[in-house]
Amino acid sequence: MSTAPPGAAPGTGSQRGEPPTLRTDGLEQAAAELAPHHSLARVDSAAKAMLGMSGLVGSVITAFGALGSDAVREHPSLALPALVLSALALACASWASVGSVEKVNVDDLSEVESFYAREIERRGTLVRASGVLLGLAILLALLPMLACT
């Protein structure tokens, strides 16, 4: 026997069968956004953004920023760490944007759930690593310019 009031959708409202409120409706919508396919889509979107930013920052560091300073012209090795970190950020973002080639038995829901958990963890970790590496690349690119002042 259901405790939900007549006309209420199953799973809405409180556990005591009260009608849904704005709070419970909002929480249900938020819970739906936490579904694995939504989480993976967010990670994919973040990976694409990091891929674009890593490429842009690497180009800017090379073309305009670090290589344009007097300190780098005198000591070109000062730009190398920033360029390497930018390239690593680009590699992490690229790897994060590639899905797994793992075969999954879609009839086994626990295997599907496990697949999504692994993919979200792997790709999320790569996106976070890309962001950290990109931030470090930007900071290292500024050091030679600050050394000239």
Secondary structure, 3 states (H helix, E strand, C coil): CCCCCCCCCCCCCCCCCCCCCHHHHHHHHHHHHCCHHHHHHHHHHHHHHHHHHHHHHHHHHHHCCHHHCHHHHHCHHHCHHHHHHHHHHHHHHHHHCCCCCCCCCCCCHHHHHHHHHHHHHHHHHHHHHHHHHHHHHHHHHHHHHHHHC
